[in-house]
Amino acid sequence: MQDKRETVCWPVPDDAMAGRIKRNDCAMVEKGAPASDGQVVLASVNGEEPILRRYSRHEDLVVLRADNPAYAPICAALGDVRIVGRVAWVRCIP
C-alpha cells in the first residue's frame, strides 16, 4: 500500500531561502511528511505563521536555518515546533 500525502503549493513570501528558493516561487509541500536533517520544511514555531527553513534536530532542540545569511537561525524546543511538511520541489515563477 502506498503512502498518499497531500501536496500543497506554498507561495514563498520572502527571501529567507534565497539561492534555491526565491520570493514568489511556489514551494510544493508534502503535508505530514517527516523531516530529516538538512531538508527544507514548512514549519510553525509556537503557533505562528509557518515559514520555510532548513531543518535540523539536536536531541530535544530544533534548529531552523535560512539559506540567506541575513536571517538568524531559529532555535526552539521540539514541542514548540510543528512540521507542516517538507518541500518536495519548487516551481520557479519568472
mmCIF file as gemmi writes it, N, C-alpha and C atoms, coordinates in Angstrom:
data_model
loop_
_atom_site.group_PDB
_atom_site.id
_atom_site.type_symbol
_atom_site.label_atom_id
_atom_site.label_alt_id
_atom_site.label_comp_id
_atom_site.label_asym_id
_atom_site.label_entity_id
_atom_site.label_seq_id
_atom_site.pdbx_PDB_ins_code
_atom_site.Cartn_x
_atom_site.Cartn_y
_atom_site.Cartn_z
_atom_site.occupancy
_atom_site.B_iso_or_equiv
_atom_site.pdbx_formal_charge
_atom_site.auth_seq_id
_atom_site.auth_asym_id
_atom_site.pdbx_PDB_model_num
ATOM 1 N N . MET Axp A 1 ? 0.836 -1.17 0 1 0 ? 1 A 1
ATOM 2 C CA . MET Axp A 1 ? 0 0 0 1 0 ? 1 A 1
ATOM 3 C C . MET Axp A 1 ? 0.894 1.251 0 1 0 ? 1 A 1
ATOM 4 N N . GLN Axp A 2 ? 0.615 2.174 -0.9 1 0 ? 2 A 1
ATOM 5 C CA . GLN Axp A 2 ? 1.403 3.393 -0.971 1 0 ? 2 A 1
ATOM 6 C C . GLN Axp A 2 ? 0.894 4.418 0.031 1 0 ? 2 A 1
ATOM 7 N N . ASP Axp A 3 ? 1.85 5.214 0.534 1 0 ? 3 A 1
ATOM 8 C CA . ASP Axp A 3 ? 1.514 6.299 1.45 1 0 ? 3 A 1
ATOM 9 C C . ASP Axp A 3 ? 1.143 7.508 0.602 1 0 ? 3 A 1
ATOM 10 N N . LYS Axp A 4 ? -0.11 7.926 0.658 1 0 ? 4 A 1
ATOM 11 C CA . LYS Axp A 4 ? -0.549 9.082 -0.127 1 0 ? 4 A 1
ATOM 12 C C . LYS Axp A 4 ? -0.578 10.302 0.774 1 0 ? 4 A 1
ATOM 13 N N . ARG Axp A 5 ? 0.211 11.29 0.381 1 0 ? 5 A 1
ATOM 14 C CA . ARG Axp A 5 ? 0.248 12.537 1.145 1 0 ? 5 A 1
ATOM 15 C C . ARG Axp A 5 ? -0.309 13.655 0.284 1 0 ? 5 A 1
ATOM 16 N N . GLU Axp A 6 ? -0.944 14.578 0.943 1 0 ? 6 A 1
ATOM 17 C CA . GLU Axp A 6 ? -1.45 15.759 0.251 1 0 ? 6 A 1
ATOM 18 C C . GLU Axp A 6 ? -0.278 16.691 -0.031 1 0 ? 6 A 1
ATOM 19 N N . THR Axp A 7 ? -0.213 17.19 -1.256 1 0 ? 7 A 1
ATOM 20 C CA . THR Axp A 7 ? 0.808 18.167 -1.635 1 0 ? 7 A 1
ATOM 21 C C . THR Axp A 7 ? 0.11 19.496 -1.865 1 0 ? 7 A 1
ATOM 22 N N . VAL Axp A 8 ? 0.636 20.539 -1.225 1 0 ? 8 A 1
ATOM 23 C CA . VAL Axp A 8 ? 0.053 21.873 -1.363 1 0 ? 8 A 1
ATOM 24 C C . VAL Axp A 8 ? 1.106 22.852 -1.854 1 0 ? 8 A 1
ATOM 25 N N . CYS Axp A 9 ? 0.642 23.876 -2.538 1 0 ? 9 A 1
ATOM 26 C CA . CYS Axp A 9 ? 1.54 24.939 -3.014 1 0 ? 9 A 1
ATOM 27 C C . CYS Axp A 9 ? 1.614 26.021 -1.934 1 0 ? 9 A 1
ATOM 28 N N . TRP Axp A 10 ? 2.846 26.334 -1.518 1 0 ? 10 A 1
ATOM 29 C CA . TRP Axp A 10 ? 3.045 27.397 -0.526 1 0 ? 10 A 1
ATOM 30 C C . TRP Axp A 10 ? 3.745 28.553 -1.226 1 0 ? 10 A 1
ATOM 31 N N . PRO Axp A 11 ? 3.057 29.69 -1.424 1 0 ? 11 A 1
ATOM 32 C CA . PRO Axp A 11 ? 3.701 30.839 -2.064 1 0 ? 11 A 1
ATOM 33 C C . PRO Axp A 11 ? 4.795 31.383 -1.137 1 0 ? 11 A 1
ATOM 34 N N . VAL Axp A 12 ? 5.993 31.485 -1.645 1 0 ? 12 A 1
ATOM 35 C CA . VAL Axp A 12 ? 7.137 31.915 -0.841 1 0 ? 12 A 1
ATOM 36 C C . VAL Axp A 12 ? 7.041 33.428 -0.617 1 0 ? 12 A 1
ATOM 37 N N . PRO Axp A 13 ? 6.898 33.866 0.657 1 0 ? 13 A 1
ATOM 38 C CA . PRO Axp A 13 ? 6.653 35.274 0.932 1 0 ? 13 A 1
ATOM 39 C C . PRO Axp A 13 ? 7.906 36.136 1.094 1 0 ? 13 A 1
ATOM 40 N N . ASP Axp A 14 ? 9.087 35.501 1.2 1 0 ? 14 A 1
ATOM 41 C CA . ASP Axp A 14 ? 10.292 36.278 1.496 1 0 ? 14 A 1
ATOM 42 C C . ASP Axp A 14 ? 11.512 35.666 0.815 1 0 ? 14 A 1
ATOM 43 N N . ASP Axp A 15 ? 12.682 36.224 1.13 1 0 ? 15 A 1
ATOM 44 C CA . ASP Axp A 15 ? 13.929 35.755 0.506 1 0 ? 15 A 1
ATOM 45 C C . ASP Axp A 15 ? 14.793 34.949 1.482 1 0 ? 15 A 1
ATOM 46 N N . ALA Axp A 16 ? 14.163 34.357 2.505 1 0 ? 16 A 1
ATOM 47 C CA . ALA Axp A 16 ? 14.916 33.613 3.516 1 0 ? 16 A 1
ATOM 48 C C . ALA Axp A 16 ? 15.659 32.418 2.923 1 0 ? 16 A 1
ATOM 49 N N . MET Axp A 17 ? 15.119 31.826 1.881 1 0 ? 17 A 1
ATOM 50 C CA . MET Axp A 17 ? 15.749 30.654 1.276 1 0 ? 17 A 1
ATOM 51 C C . MET Axp A 17 ? 16.4 31.019 -0.065 1 0 ? 17 A 1
ATOM 52 N N . ALA Axp A 18 ? 16.723 32.298 -0.228 1 0 ? 18 A 1
ATOM 53 C CA . ALA Axp A 18 ? 17.298 32.806 -1.483 1 0 ? 18 A 1
ATOM 54 C C . ALA Axp A 18 ? 18.464 31.946 -1.932 1 0 ? 18 A 1
ATOM 55 N N . GLY Axp A 19 ? 18.536 31.784 -3.218 1 0 ? 19 A 1
ATOM 56 C CA . GLY Axp A 19 ? 19.516 30.905 -3.822 1 0 ? 19 A 1
ATOM 57 C C . GLY Axp A 19 ? 18.765 29.77 -4.469 1 0 ? 19 A 1
ATOM 58 N N . ARG Axp A 20 ? 18.217 28.91 -3.663 1 0 ? 20 A 1
ATOM 59 C CA . ARG Axp A 20 ? 17.443 27.775 -4.178 1 0 ? 20 A 1
ATOM 60 C C . ARG Axp A 20 ? 15.973 28.142 -4.382 1 0 ? 20 A 1
ATOM 61 N N . ILE Axp A 21 ? 15.425 28.858 -3.429 1 0 ? 21 A 1
ATOM 62 C CA . ILE Axp A 21 ? 14.003 29.21 -3.459 1 0 ? 21 A 1
ATOM 63 C C . ILE Axp A 21 ? 13.892 30.723 -3.335 1 0 ? 21 A 1
ATOM 64 N N . LYS Axp A 22 ? 13.196 31.322 -4.288 1 0 ? 22 A 1
ATOM 65 C CA . LYS Axp A 22 ? 13.087 32.78 -4.307 1 0 ? 22 A 1
ATOM 66 C C . LYS Axp A 22 ? 11.682 33.244 -3.916 1 0 ? 22 A 1
ATOM 67 N N . ARG Axp A 23 ? 11.612 34.511 -3.506 1 0 ? 23 A 1
ATOM 68 C CA . ARG Axp A 23 ? 10.322 35.128 -3.197 1 0 ? 23 A 1
ATOM 69 C C . ARG Axp A 23 ? 9.387 34.947 -4.406 1 0 ? 23 A 1
ATOM 70 N N . ASN Axp A 24 ? 8.151 34.637 -4.131 1 0 ? 24 A 1
ATOM 71 C CA . ASN Axp A 24 ? 7.08 34.437 -5.12 1 0 ? 24 A 1
ATOM 72 C C . ASN Axp A 24 ? 7.139 33.092 -5.838 1 0 ? 24 A 1
ATOM 73 N N . ASP Axp A 25 ? 8.161 32.263 -5.583 1 0 ? 25 A 1
ATOM 74 C CA . ASP Axp A 25 ? 8.147 30.899 -6.112 1 0 ? 25 A 1
ATOM 75 C C . ASP Axp A 25 ? 7.022 30.137 -5.42 1 0 ? 25 A 1
ATOM 76 N N . CYS Axp A 26 ? 6.715 28.971 -5.929 1 0 ? 26 A 1
ATOM 77 C CA . CYS Axp A 26 ? 5.707 28.114 -5.32 1 0 ? 26 A 1
ATOM 78 C C . CYS Axp A 26 ? 6.404 26.862 -4.791 1 0 ? 26 A 1
ATOM 79 N N . ALA Axp A 27 ? 6.497 26.739 -3.474 1 0 ? 27 A 1
ATOM 80 C CA . ALA Axp A 27 ? 7.109 25.558 -2.859 1 0 ? 27 A 1
ATOM 81 C C . ALA Axp A 27 ? 6.023 24.496 -2.712 1 0 ? 27 A 1
ATOM 82 N N . MET Axp A 28 ? 6.255 23.349 -3.31 1 0 ? 28 A 1
ATOM 83 C CA . MET Axp A 28 ? 5.305 22.244 -3.211 1 0 ? 28 A 1
ATOM 84 C C . MET Axp A 28 ? 5.658 21.447 -1.95 1 0 ? 28 A 1
ATOM 85 N N . VAL Axp A 29 ? 4.748 21.46 -0.992 1 0 ? 29 A 1
ATOM 86 C CA . VAL Axp A 29 ? 4.982 20.893 0.333 1 0 ? 29 A 1
ATOM 87 C C . VAL Axp A 29 ? 4.17 19.615 0.5 1 0 ? 29 A 1
ATOM 88 N N . GLU Axp A 30 ? 4.846 18.536 0.865 1 0 ? 30 A 1
ATOM 89 C CA . GLU Axp A 30 ? 4.176 17.278 1.194 1 0 ? 30 A 1
ATOM 90 C C . GLU Axp A 30 ? 3.738 17.365 2.654 1 0 ? 30 A 1
ATOM 91 N N . LYS Axp A 31 ? 2.457 17.599 2.869 1 0 ? 31 A 1
ATOM 92 C CA . LYS Axp A 31 ? 1.944 17.746 4.226 1 0 ? 31 A 1
ATOM 93 C C . LYS Axp A 31 ? 2.104 16.437 4.994 1 0 ? 31 A 1
ATOM 94 N N . GLY Axp A 32 ? 2.577 16.552 6.222 1 0 ? 32 A 1
ATOM 95 C CA . GLY Axp A 32 ? 2.71 15.401 7.098 1 0 ? 32 A 1
ATOM 96 C C . GLY Axp A 32 ? 3.942 14.55 6.859 1 0 ? 32 A 1
ATOM 97 N N . ALA Axp A 33 ? 4.747 14.905 5.863 1 0 ? 33 A 1
ATOM 98 C CA . ALA Axp A 33 ? 5.952 14.127 5.578 1 0 ? 33 A 1
ATOM 99 C C . ALA Axp A 33 ? 6.982 14.371 6.677 1 0 ? 33 A 1
ATOM 100 N N . PRO Axp A 34 ? 7.657 13.322 7.128 1 0 ? 34 A 1
ATOM 101 C CA . PRO Axp A 34 ? 8.668 13.503 8.167 1 0 ? 34 A 1
ATOM 102 C C . PRO Axp A 34 ? 9.869 14.279 7.626 1 0 ? 34 A 1
ATOM 103 N N . ALA Axp A 35 ? 10.545 14.97 8.511 1 0 ? 35 A 1
ATOM 104 C CA . ALA Axp A 35 ? 11.706 15.768 8.12 1 0 ? 35 A 1
ATOM 105 C C . ALA Axp A 35 ? 12.995 15.114 8.606 1 0 ? 35 A 1
ATOM 106 N N . SER Axp A 36 ? 14.008 15.209 7.788 1 0 ? 36 A 1
ATOM 107 C CA . SER Axp A 36 ? 15.349 14.747 8.147 1 0 ? 36 A 1
ATOM 108 C C . SER Axp A 36 ? 16.281 15.945 8.149 1 0 ? 36 A 1
ATOM 109 N N . ASP Axp A 37 ? 17.39 15.812 8.86 1 0 ? 37 A 1
ATOM 110 C CA . ASP Axp A 37 ? 18.363 16.905 8.916 1 0 ? 37 A 1
ATOM 111 C C . ASP Axp A 37 ? 18.758 17.36 7.519 1 0 ? 37 A 1
ATOM 112 N N . GLY Axp A 38 ? 18.744 18.68 7.336 1 0 ? 38 A 1
ATOM 113 C CA . GLY Axp A 38 ? 19.165 19.288 6.077 1 0 ? 38 A 1
ATOM 114 C C . GLY Axp A 38 ? 18.048 19.515 5.076 1 0 ? 38 A 1
ATOM 115 N N . GLN Axp A 39 ? 16.876 18.925 5.304 1 0 ? 39 A 1
ATOM 116 C CA . GLN Axp A 39 ? 15.769 19.12 4.372 1 0 ? 39 A 1
ATOM 117 C C . GLN Axp A 39 ? 15.092 20.461 4.613 1 0 ? 39 A 1
ATOM 118 N N . VAL Axp A 40 ? 14.511 21.01 3.543 1 0 ? 40 A 1
ATOM 119 C CA . VAL Axp A 40 ? 13.737 22.243 3.657 1 0 ? 40 A 1
ATOM 120 C C . VAL Axp A 40 ? 12.312 21.86 4.032 1 0 ? 40 A 1
ATOM 121 N N . VAL Axp A 41 ? 11.812 22.497 5.085 1 0 ? 41 A 1
ATOM 122 C CA . VAL Axp A 41 ? 10.481 22.188 5.597 1 0 ? 41 A 1
ATOM 123 C C . VAL Axp A 41 ? 9.654 23.458 5.727 1 0 ? 41 A 1
ATOM 124 N N . LEU Axp A 42 ? 8.359 23.257 5.822 1 0 ? 42 A 1
ATOM 125 C CA . LEU Axp A 42 ? 7.436 24.31 6.2 1 0 ? 42 A 1
ATOM 126 C C . LEU Axp A 42 ? 7.105 24.036 7.656 1 0 ? 42 A 1
ATOM 127 N N . ALA Axp A 43 ? 7.476 24.962 8.537 1 0 ? 43 A 1
ATOM 128 C CA . ALA Axp A 43 ? 7.33 24.73 9.973 1 0 ? 43 A 1
ATOM 129 C C . ALA Axp A 43 ? 6.727 25.941 10.666 1 0 ? 43 A 1
ATOM 130 N N . SER Axp A 44 ? 6.024 25.659 11.744 1 0 ? 44 A 1
ATOM 131 C CA . SER Axp A 44 ? 5.446 26.699 12.574 1 0 ? 44 A 1
ATOM 132 C C . SER Axp A 44 ? 6.063 26.593 13.962 1 0 ? 44 A 1
ATOM 133 N N . VAL Axp A 45 ? 6.486 27.714 14.504 1 0 ? 45 A 1
ATOM 134 C CA . VAL Axp A 45 ? 7.073 27.759 15.845 1 0 ? 45 A 1
ATOM 135 C C . VAL Axp A 45 ? 6.118 28.514 16.759 1 0 ? 45 A 1
ATOM 136 N N . ASN Axp A 46 ? 5.738 27.865 17.848 1 0 ? 46 A 1
ATOM 137 C CA . ASN Axp A 46 ? 4.826 28.457 18.836 1 0 ? 46 A 1
ATOM 138 C C . ASN Axp A 46 ? 3.517 28.936 18.215 1 0 ? 46 A 1
ATOM 139 N N . GLY Axp A 47 ? 3.017 28.206 17.225 1 0 ? 47 A 1
ATOM 140 C CA . GLY Axp A 47 ? 1.729 28.528 16.624 1 0 ? 47 A 1
ATOM 141 C C . GLY Axp A 47 ? 1.737 29.712 15.67 1 0 ? 47 A 1
ATOM 142 N N . GLU Axp A 48 ? 2.915 30.244 15.369 1 0 ? 48 A 1
ATOM 143 C CA . GLU Axp A 48 ? 2.991 31.389 14.448 1 0 ? 48 A 1
ATOM 144 C C . GLU Axp A 48 ? 2.847 30.932 13.001 1 0 ? 48 A 1
ATOM 145 N N . GLU Axp A 49 ? 2.769 31.891 12.101 1 0 ? 49 A 1
ATOM 146 C CA . GLU Axp A 49 ? 2.653 31.621 10.665 1 0 ? 49 A 1
ATOM 147 C C . GLU Axp A 49 ? 3.795 30.702 10.223 1 0 ? 49 A 1
ATOM 148 N N . PRO Axp A 50 ? 3.492 29.663 9.463 1 0 ? 50 A 1
ATOM 149 C CA . PRO Axp A 50 ? 4.552 28.755 9.001 1 0 ? 50 A 1
ATOM 150 C C . PRO Axp A 50 ? 5.591 29.46 8.12 1 0 ? 50 A 1
ATOM 151 N N . ILE Axp A 51 ? 6.814 28.961 8.209 1 0 ? 51 A 1
ATOM 152 C CA . ILE Axp A 51 ? 7.928 29.508 7.432 1 0 ? 51 A 1
ATOM 153 C C . ILE Axp A 51 ? 8.701 28.367 6.779 1 0 ? 51 A 1
ATOM 154 N N . LEU Axp A 52 ? 9.387 28.679 5.685 1 0 ? 52 A 1
ATOM 155 C CA . LEU Axp A 52 ? 10.278 27.717 5.036 1 0 ? 52 A 1
ATOM 156 C C . LEU Axp A 52 ? 11.665 27.884 5.622 1 0 ? 52 A 1
ATOM 157 N N . ARG Axp A 53 ? 12.242 26.766 6.076 1 0 ? 53 A 1
ATOM 158 C CA . ARG Axp A 53 ? 13.601 26.791 6.614 1 0 ? 53 A 1
ATOM 159 C C . ARG Axp A 53 ? 14.218 25.407 6.449 1 0 ? 53 A 1
ATOM 160 N N . ARG Axp A 54 ? 15.528 25.354 6.571 1 0 ? 54 A 1
ATOM 161 C CA . ARG Axp A 54 ? 16.268 24.096 6.553 1 0 ? 54 A 1
ATOM 162 C C . ARG Axp A 54 ? 16.256 23.537 7.979 1 0 ? 54 A 1
ATOM 163 N N . TYR Axp A 55 ? 15.867 22.29 8.121 1 0 ? 55 A 1
ATOM 164 C CA . TYR Axp A 55 ? 15.605 21.646 9.41 1 0 ? 55 A 1
ATOM 165 C C . TYR Axp A 55 ? 16.823 20.883 9.919 1 0 ? 55 A 1
ATOM 166 N N . SER Axp A 56 ? 17.05 20.983 11.212 1 0 ? 56 A 1
ATOM 167 C CA . SER Axp A 56 ? 17.974 20.055 11.881 1 0 ? 56 A 1
ATOM 168 C C . SER Axp A 56 ? 17.496 19.881 13.323 1 0 ? 56 A 1
ATOM 169 N N . ARG Axp A 57 ? 17.769 18.689 13.845 1 0 ? 57 A 1
ATOM 170 C CA . ARG Axp A 57 ? 17.333 18.373 15.206 1 0 ? 57 A 1
ATOM 171 C C . ARG Axp A 57 ? 18.535 17.902 16.003 1 0 ? 57 A 1
ATOM 172 N N . HIS Axp A 58 ? 18.63 18.412 17.224 1 0 ? 58 A 1
ATOM 173 C CA . HIS Axp A 58 ? 19.697 18.054 18.153 1 0 ? 58 A 1
ATOM 174 C C . HIS Axp A 58 ? 19.034 17.695 19.479 1 0 ? 58 A 1
ATOM 175 N N . GLU Axp A 59 ? 18.819 16.393 19.691 1 0 ? 59 A 1
ATOM 176 C CA . GLU Axp A 59 ? 18.097 15.887 20.862 1 0 ? 59 A 1
ATOM 177 C C . GLU Axp A 59 ? 16.709 16.523 20.922 1 0 ? 59 A 1
ATOM 178 N N . ASP Axp A 60 ? 16.409 17.329 21.929 1 0 ? 60 A 1
ATOM 179 C CA . ASP Axp A 60 ? 15.079 17.933 22.06 1 0 ? 60 A 1
ATOM 180 C C . ASP Axp A 60 ? 15.027 19.37 21.55 1 0 ? 60 A 1
ATOM 181 N N . LEU Axp A 61 ? 15.99 19.741 20.723 1 0 ? 61 A 1
ATOM 182 C CA . LEU Axp A 61 ? 16.065 21.092 20.169 1 0 ? 61 A 1
ATOM 183 C C . LEU Axp A 61 ? 15.977 21.022 18.647 1 0 ? 61 A 1
ATOM 184 N N . VAL Axp A 62 ? 15.159 21.886 18.074 1 0 ? 62 A 1
ATOM 185 C CA . VAL Axp A 62 ? 15.055 22.007 16.623 1 0 ? 62 A 1
ATOM 186 C C . VAL Axp A 62 ? 15.695 23.327 16.212 1 0 ? 62 A 1
ATOM 187 N N . VAL Axp A 63 ? 16.498 23.276 15.159 1 0 ? 63 A 1
ATOM 188 C CA . VAL Axp A 63 ? 17.102 24.482 14.599 1 0 ? 63 A 1
ATOM 189 C C . VAL Axp A 63 ? 16.571 24.63 13.179 1 0 ? 63 A 1
ATOM 190 N N . LEU Axp A 64 ? 16.017 25.799 12.896 1 0 ? 64 A 1
ATOM 191 C CA . LEU Axp A 64 ? 15.506 26.12 11.57 1 0 ? 64 A 1
ATOM 192 C C . LEU Axp A 64 ? 16.389 27.214 11 1 0 ? 64 A 1
ATOM 193 N N . ARG Axp A 65 ? 17.087 26.909 9.901 1 0 ? 65 A 1
ATOM 194 C CA . ARG Axp A 65 ? 18.044 27.849 9.32 1 0 ? 65 A 1
ATOM 195 C C . ARG Axp A 65 ? 17.6 28.297 7.934 1 0 ? 65 A 1
ATOM 196 N N . ALA Axp A 66 ? 17.758 29.564 7.685 1 0 ? 66 A 1
ATOM 197 C CA . ALA Axp A 66 ? 17.523 30.113 6.352 1 0 ? 66 A 1
ATOM 198 C C . ALA Axp A 66 ? 18.794 29.92 5.523 1 0 ? 66 A 1
ATOM 199 N N . ASP Axp A 67 ? 18.639 29.777 4.211 1 0 ? 67 A 1
ATOM 200 C CA . ASP Axp A 67 ? 19.806 29.731 3.338 1 0 ? 67 A 1
ATOM 201 C C . ASP Axp A 67 ? 20.413 31.121 3.176 1 0 ? 67 A 1
ATOM 202 N N . ASN Axp A 68 ? 19.597 32.149 3.357 1 0 ? 68 A 1
ATOM 203 C CA . ASN Axp A 68 ? 20.051 33.534 3.274 1 0 ? 68 A 1
ATOM 204 C C . ASN Axp A 68 ? 20.675 33.909 4.62 1 0 ? 68 A 1
ATOM 205 N N . PRO Axp A 69 ? 21.968 34.253 4.64 1 0 ? 69 A 1
ATOM 206 C CA . PRO Axp A 69 ? 22.633 34.55 5.91 1 0 ? 69 A 1
ATOM 207 C C . PRO Axp A 69 ? 22.11 35.798 6.627 1 0 ? 69 A 1
ATOM 208 N N . ALA Axp A 70 ? 21.262 36.575 5.976 1 0 ? 70 A 1
ATOM 209 C CA . ALA Axp A 70 ? 20.689 37.761 6.621 1 0 ? 70 A 1
ATOM 210 C C . ALA Axp A 70 ? 19.647 37.381 7.679 1 0 ? 70 A 1
ATOM 211 N N . TYR Axp A 71 ? 19.203 36.133 7.669 1 0 ? 71 A 1
ATOM 212 C CA . TYR Axp A 71 ? 18.202 35.657 8.621 1 0 ? 71 A 1
ATOM 213 C C . TYR Axp A 71 ? 18.889 34.811 9.69 1 0 ? 71 A 1
ATOM 214 N N . ALA Axp A 72 ? 18.626 35.124 10.939 1 0 ? 72 A 1
ATOM 215 C CA . ALA Axp A 72 ? 19.207 34.364 12.05 1 0 ? 72 A 1
ATOM 216 C C . ALA Axp A 72 ? 18.52 33.005 12.178 1 0 ? 72 A 1
ATOM 217 N N . PRO Axp A 73 ? 19.265 31.984 12.623 1 0 ? 73 A 1
ATOM 218 C CA . PRO Axp A 73 ? 18.637 30.677 12.869 1 0 ? 73 A 1
ATOM 219 C C . PRO Axp A 73 ? 17.597 30.794 13.987 1 0 ? 73 A 1
ATOM 220 N N . ILE Axp A 74 ? 16.608 29.958 13.916 1 0 ? 74 A 1
ATOM 221 C CA . ILE Axp A 74 ? 15.573 29.881 14.946 1 0 ? 74 A 1
ATOM 222 C C . ILE Axp A 74 ? 15.786 28.579 15.702 1 0 ? 74 A 1
ATOM 223 N N . CYS Axp A 75 ? 15.981 28.683 17.004 1 0 ? 75 A 1
ATOM 224 C CA . CYS Axp A 75 ? 16.155 27.504 17.859 1 0 ? 75 A 1
ATOM 225 C C . CYS Axp A 75 ? 14.938 27.413 18.769 1 0 ? 75 A 1
ATOM 226 N N . ALA Axp A 76 ? 14.349 26.213 18.82 1 0 ? 76 A 1
ATOM 227 C CA . ALA Axp A 76 ? 13.147 26.041 19.64 1 0 ? 76 A 1
ATOM 228 C C . ALA Axp A 76 ? 13.095 24.618 20.172 1 0 ? 76 A 1
ATOM 229 N N . ALA Axp A 77 ? 12.41 24.468 21.278 1 0 ? 77 A 1
ATOM 230 C CA . ALA Axp A 77 ? 12.197 23.137 21.848 1 0 ? 77 A 1
ATOM 231 C C . ALA Axp A 77 ? 11.366 22.309 20.878 1 0 ? 77 A 1
ATOM 232 N N . LEU Axp A 78 ? 11.639 21.033 20.845 1 0 ? 78 A 1
ATOM 233 C CA . LEU Axp A 78 ? 10.946 20.119 19.942 1 0 ? 78 A 1
ATOM 234 C C . LEU Axp A 78 ? 9.43 20.268 20.048 1 0 ? 78 A 1
ATOM 235 N N . GLY Axp A 79 ? 8.913 20.406 21.242 1 0 ? 79 A 1
ATOM 236 C CA . GLY Axp A 79 ? 7.473 20.527 21.453 1 0 ? 79 A 1
ATOM 237 C C . GLY Axp A 79 ? 6.863 21.829 20.969 1 0 ? 79 A 1
ATOM 238 N N . ASP Axp A 80 ? 7.698 22.826 20.686 1 0 ? 80 A 1
ATOM 239 C CA . ASP Axp A 80 ? 7.204 24.125 20.22 1 0 ? 80 A 1
ATOM 240 C C . ASP Axp A 80 ? 7.174 24.233 18.705 1 0 ? 80 A 1
ATOM 241 N N . VAL Axp A 81 ? 7.666 23.203 18.017 1 0 ? 81 A 1
ATOM 242 C CA . VAL Axp A 81 ? 7.765 23.248 16.555 1 0 ? 81 A 1
ATOM 243 C C . VAL Axp A 81 ? 6.81 22.232 15.943 1 0 ? 81 A 1
ATOM 244 N N . ARG Axp A 82 ? 6.021 22.697 14.986 1 0 ? 82 A 1
ATOM 245 C CA . ARG Axp A 82 ? 5.135 21.799 14.228 1 0 ? 82 A 1
ATOM 246 C C . ARG Axp A 82 ? 5.609 21.797 12.783 1 0 ? 82 A 1
ATOM 247 N N . ILE Axp A 83 ? 6.031 20.635 12.308 1 0 ? 83 A 1
ATOM 248 C CA . ILE Axp A 83 ? 6.441 20.496 10.92 1 0 ? 83 A 1
ATOM 249 C C . ILE Axp A 83 ? 5.178 20.272 10.094 1 0 ? 83 A 1
ATOM 250 N N . VAL Axp A 84 ? 4.835 21.238 9.267 1 0 ? 84 A 1
ATOM 251 C CA . VAL Axp A 84 ? 3.664 21.112 8.402 1 0 ? 84 A 1
ATOM 252 C C . VAL Axp A 84 ? 3.949 20.076 7.326 1 0 ? 84 A 1
ATOM 253 N N . GLY Axp A 85 ? 5.152 20.119 6.797 1 0 ? 85 A 1
ATOM 254 C CA . GLY Axp A 85 ? 5.568 19.164 5.774 1 0 ? 85 A 1
ATOM 255 C C . GLY Axp A 85 ? 6.931 19.54 5.226 1 0 ? 85 A 1
ATOM 256 N N . ARG Axp A 86 ? 7.427 18.713 4.321 1 0 ? 86 A 1
ATOM 257 C CA . ARG Axp A 86 ? 8.73 19.006 3.717 1 0 ? 86 A 1
ATOM 258 C C . ARG Axp A 86 ? 8.532 19.429 2.268 1 0 ? 86 A 1
ATOM 259 N N . VAL Axp A 87 ? 9.451 20.236 1.804 1 0 ? 87 A 1
ATOM 260 C CA . VAL Axp A 87 ? 9.383 20.725 0.43 1 0 ? 87 A 1
ATOM 261 C C . VAL Axp A 87 ? 9.834 19.611 -0.506 1 0 ? 87 A 1
ATOM 262 N N . ALA Axp A 88 ? 8.965 19.237 -1.431 1 0 ? 88 A 1
ATOM 263 C CA . ALA Axp A 88 ? 9.251 18.168 -2.383 1 0 ? 88 A 1
ATOM 264 C C . ALA Axp A 88 ? 9.913 18.728 -3.636 1 0 ? 88 A 1
ATOM 265 N N . TRP Axp A 89 ? 9.43 19.877 -4.085 1 0 ? 89 A 1
ATOM 266 C CA . TRP Axp A 89 ? 10.003 20.545 -5.244 1 0 ? 89 A 1
ATOM 267 C C . TRP Axp A 89 ? 9.503 21.976 -5.272 1 0 ? 89 A 1
ATOM 268 N N . VAL Axp A 90 ? 10.117 22.769 -6.129 1 0 ? 90 A 1
ATOM 269 C CA . VAL Axp A 90 ? 9.778 24.2 -6.21 1 0 ? 90 A 1
ATOM 270 C C . VAL Axp A 90 ? 9.477 24.55 -7.647 1 0 ? 90 A 1
ATOM 271 N N . ARG Axp A 91 ? 8.39 25.263 -7.829 1 0 ? 91 A 1
ATOM 272 C CA . ARG Axp A 91 ? 8.064 25.8 -9.145 1 0 ? 91 A 1
ATOM 273 C C . ARG Axp A 91 ? 8.524 27.238 -9.175 1 0 ? 91 A 1
ATOM 274 N N . CYS Axp A 92 ? 9.488 27.51 -10.015 1 0 ? 92 A 1
ATOM 275 C CA . CYS Axp A 92 ? 10.032 28.867 -10.121 1 0 ? 92 A 1
ATOM 276 C C . CYS Axp A 92 ? 9.084 29.729 -10.923 1 0 ? 92 A 1
ATOM 277 N N . ILE Axp A 93 ? 8.777 30.881 -10.387 1 0 ? 93 A 1
ATOM 278 C CA . ILE Axp A 93 ? 7.915 31.838 -11.057 1 0 ? 93 A 1
ATOM 279 C C . ILE Axp A 93 ? 8.787 32.953 -11.605 1 0 ? 93 A 1
ATOM 280 N N . PRO Axp A 94 ? 8.819 33.126 -12.93 1 0 ? 94 A 1
ATOM 281 C CA . PRO Axp A 94 ? 9.706 34.171 -13.506 1 0 ? 94 A 1
ATOM 282 C C . PRO Axp A 94 ? 9.276 35.571 -13.148 1 0 ? 94 A 1
